[in-house]
Amino acid sequence: MKKKITAIFISLGLVLCLAGHEFWIQPQRFHFKRGQPIRIRFQVGENFEGENWSGNKASMRDIRLHFAEYTDDIKNLLSDSTNGDSLTVQFFDEGTVLASCQTSNKFIQLEPEKFLEYLKEDGLEETIKLREEYNEKDSSGREFYQRNIKSLMQIGSVIDSTYKKTTELPLDIIPLSHPYLIKKKQHFQAKVLFEGDPLSNQLIKLWHRSKGKTEMLDLKTDEQGIVEMEINPYGQWMLSTVKIVRLPDDTTASWQSYWGSFTWGYY
């Protein structure tokens, strides 16, 4: 992999709280020529309108680039002390590039009303019921959270199977066909896995941003963890979802959440 990728620099960004926001990988574009610098930015925000995320090496478990048969963890390109929101790489061969990132766990505590609002917004009805069963409706939401994010980019015209690679992410969104083979509006599917198993009846948000406007559609996975949608080959797209599990024996937090996203885009 080191022969395929050249790292250039790390840039600085702004501090922004992650809780309650989408988090995604946002390159400056999604299609590149060989050797063209790719700036991998980490964005946080609402309505698919992000601001530069600020974090350092301690904020990340790993940042991996998948290209052909290679996988390389480039986390060490981030600084130990300086907050930085992006890094830049180059590829000198054509093919499909998949970037994946798992952040370190963070802790947050929300007031009962705010926690309920967030659970409703992200379709976490099972968690709402569990809080009622455990008489926690009026208790603060104490939660560890992490981000599991992916982005698909294309170098030149060589299309390959990297797009469907299963990653190390606990919450993994995997397209079932190559998004960059889409030439007109057509049916598109993705599979959602949690710890390797299909995630059924899961709320998935489909985001589409084009010409300065964002549209969002709520979808659900089927019993096989597959979500279906219609895609046009223009603008930027994102699938996002949240999975939360109870931590019965943890003295700090009652919940562990995983925030997943997958981005791709067109000219």
C-alpha positions in Angstrom: 0.0 0.0 0.0 2.8 2.4 0.7 3.9 2.2 -2.9 0.4 3.3 -3.9 -0.2 6.2 -1.6 1.8 9.3 -0.8 0.8 11.4 2.2 1.3 15.1 1.9 0.1 17.2 4.9 -2.3 17.6 7.7 -4.5 20.8 8.0 -6.1 22.5 10.9 -9.8 23.0 11.7 -12.4 24.1 14.1 -13.6 22.5 17.3 -17.2 21.3 17.2 -19.2 19.0 19.5 -20.0 15.6 17.8 -23.1 14.8 19.8 -26.4 15.1 17.9 -24.7 15.7 14.6 -23.9 13.7 11.5 -20.3 12.9 11.0 -18.8 12.0 7.6 -15.8 11.9 5.3 -15.9 14.7 2.7 -13.2 14.8 0.1 -13.0 17.9 -2.1 -14.5 15.8 -4.9 -15.1 12.1 -5.4 -13.4 11.5 -8.8 -9.7 12.1 -9.4 -7.0 11.7 -11.9 -3.9 9.6 -11.2 -1.5 11.5 -8.9 -4.1 14.2 -8.1 -4.0 15.2 -4.4 -7.0 14.0 -2.5 -7.9 16.0 0.6 -9.7 13.7 3.1 -11.8 16.0 5.3 -13.8 15.0 8.4 -17.1 16.9 8.6 -19.6 17.3 11.4 -22.9 19.1 11.1 -26.6 18.9 10.3 -28.5 18.7 7.0 -25.4 17.4 5.2 -23.8 20.8 5.7 -20.7 20.3 7.6 -17.9 22.2 9.4 -14.4 21.0 9.7 -14.1 18.6 12.6 -11.1 19.0 14.9 -9.4 16.1 16.5 -6.0 14.5 16.8 -4.5 11.0 16.9 -6.1 10.2 20.3 -9.5 10.9 18.7 -9.1 8.1 16.3 -8.9 4.3 16.6 -7.9 4.0 13.0 -8.2 5.6 9.6 -7.8 3.1 6.8 -7.5 3.3 3.0 -8.5 0.3 1.0 -7.2 0.1 -2.6 -7.1 -3.1 -4.7 -5.7 -5.8 -2.4 -4.0 -3.3 -0.1 -5.2 -1.8 3.2 -3.2 0.8 5.1 -3.9 2.5 8.4 -2.9 6.1 8.1 -3.8 7.2 11.6 -0.2 8.0 12.4 -0.3 10.9 9.9 -2.4 12.7 12.5 -0.6 14.8 15.1 -0.4 13.6 18.7 -1.1 17.1 20.1 -2.3 19.5 17.3 -5.9 19.3 16.4 -6.3 18.6 12.7 -9.4 18.0 10.6 -8.0 16.6 7.4 -5.1 14.9 5.6 -4.1 14.6 2.0 -3.0 11.6 0.0 -2.2 10.7 -3.6 -2.7 7.6 -5.7 -0.6 6.9 -8.8 -2.7 3.9 -10.1 -6.3 3.9 -11.2 -9.0 2.2 -9.3 -11.6 2.5 -6.6 -10.6 3.8 -3.2 -12.5 3.2 0.0 -11.7 5.2 3.1 -12.9 4.0 6.5 -12.5 5.5 10.0 -13.4 4.5 13.5 -13.2 7.2 16.2 -12.3 6.6 19.8 -15.1 6.4 22.3 -16.4 9.6 23.8 -18.7 10.1 26.8 -21.7 12.4 26.8 -24.5 13.0 29.3 -27.8 14.5 28.2 -30.8 15.7 30.1 -33.8 13.3 29.9 -35.7 15.5 27.4 -32.7 16.0 25.1 -31.9 12.3 25.3 -35.4 11.3 24.4 -35.5 13.8 21.5 -32.3 12.3 20.1 -33.6 8.8 20.4 -36.9 9.7 18.6 -35.0 11.5 15.8 -32.8 8.5 15.0 -35.6 5.9 15.3 -34.2 4.2 18.4 -37.6 3.1 19.6 -36.2 0.0 21.3 -34.0 2.1 23.5 -37.0 4.3 24.5 -38.9 1.1 25.6 -35.9 -0.2 27.5 -35.6 3.1 29.4 -39.2 2.8 30.4 -38.7 -0.8 31.5 -35.8 0.2 33.7 -37.6 3.3 35.0 -35.1 5.6 33.5 -37.5 8.0 31.7 -36.6 10.8 34.0 -32.9 9.9 34.2 -30.1 11.6 32.2 -28.8 9.7 29.2 -25.3 8.6 29.9 -23.7 7.3 26.8 -20.4 6.4 25.1 -20.4 7.1 21.4 -18.1 6.5 18.5 -18.2 7.1 14.7 -17.9 4.5 12.0 -17.6 6.3 8.7 -16.8 5.5 5.1 -16.3 7.2 1.8 -15.9 5.9 -1.8 -13.7 7.7 -4.3 -12.6 6.8 -7.8 -9.2 7.3 -9.4 -9.4 7.3 -13.2 -11.6 4.9 -15.1 -10.7 1.5 -13.7 -13.7 0.2 -11.7 -13.1 -2.6 -9.3 -14.7 -4.5 -6.4 -13.2 -2.4 -3.5 -16.6 -0.7 -3.1 -18.1 -3.9 -1.5 -15.2 -4.7 0.9 -16.3 -5.5 4.5 -14.3 -3.3 6.8 -13.3 -3.5 10.5 -16.0 -1.1 11.5 -18.6 -2.4 14.0 -21.3 -0.6 12.1 -20.7 -1.1 8.4 -22.7 0.2 5.4 -21.8 -1.7 2.3 -23.2 -0.9 -1.2 -24.3 -4.0 -3.2 -23.4 -2.5 -6.5 -20.8 0.0 -7.6 -22.2 3.6 -7.3 -19.9 4.9 -10.0 -21.4 2.6 -12.6 -24.7 4.5 -12.3 -25.4 6.5 -15.5 -29.0 7.5 -14.9 -31.7 7.3 -12.2 -31.9 3.7 -11.1 -32.5 1.3 -8.2 -29.7 1.0 -5.6 -29.2 -1.2 -2.6 -26.9 -1.2 0.4 -26.4 -3.7 3.3 -26.0 -2.6 6.9 -24.0 -4.9 9.3 -23.5 -4.6 13.0 -20.6 -6.6 14.3 -20.8 -8.7 11.2 -24.6 -9.5 11.3 -27.3 -7.9 9.2 -29.1 -5.1 11.0 -32.8 -5.5 10.3 -35.6 -2.9 10.7 -33.0 -0.2 11.1 -33.7 3.5 10.3 -31.4 4.7 7.5 -31.3 8.3 6.4 -30.5 9.0 2.8 -29.0 12.4 2.1 -28.6 14.1 -1.2 -26.9 17.5 -1.6 -26.9 19.3 -5.0 -26.7 22.9 -6.0 -26.6 24.1 -2.4 -29.7 22.2 -1.4 -30.1 19.1 0.7 -32.9 16.5 0.6 -33.3 13.7 3.2 -35.4 10.6 3.1 -36.1 8.1 5.9 -35.7 4.4 4.9 -35.7 1.1 6.7 -33.7 -2.1 6.2 -35.4 -5.4 5.6 -34.8 -8.7 7.5 -31.5 -9.2 5.6 -30.3 -5.7 6.6 -30.8 -4.4 3.0 -32.0 -0.9 2.3 -33.4 0.1 -1.1 -33.5 3.5 -2.8 -33.4 5.4 -6.1 -30.2 7.2 -7.0 -29.4 9.8 -9.6 -25.7 10.3 -10.7 -25.3 13.9 -9.7 -24.4 15.7 -6.5 -23.3 14.2 -3.2 -24.9 11.3 -1.4 -24.8 9.9 2.2 -26.3 7.1 4.0 -26.3 7.4 7.8 -27.6 5.4 10.8 -27.3 5.0 14.5 -27.1 1.8 16.5 -27.2 1.8 20.3 -26.8 -1.0 22.8 -27.3 -1.2 26.6 -24.2 -1.5 28.9 -25.7 -3.3 31.9 -22.4 -3.5 33.9 -20.8 -0.2 33.2 -20.6 2.3 36.0 -20.0 5.3 33.8 -22.5 4.9 30.9 -25.7 3.0 30.4 -25.4 3.0 26.6 -23.0 2.6 23.8 -23.9 4.1 20.4 -22.3 3.7 17.0 -22.9 6.4 14.4 -22.4 5.1 10.8 -22.2 7.0 7.5 -21.2 6.2 3.9 -20.6 9.0 1.4 -20.1 9.1 -2.4 -20.6 11.6 -5.1 -20.6 12.6 -8.8 -19.3 15.4 -10.9 
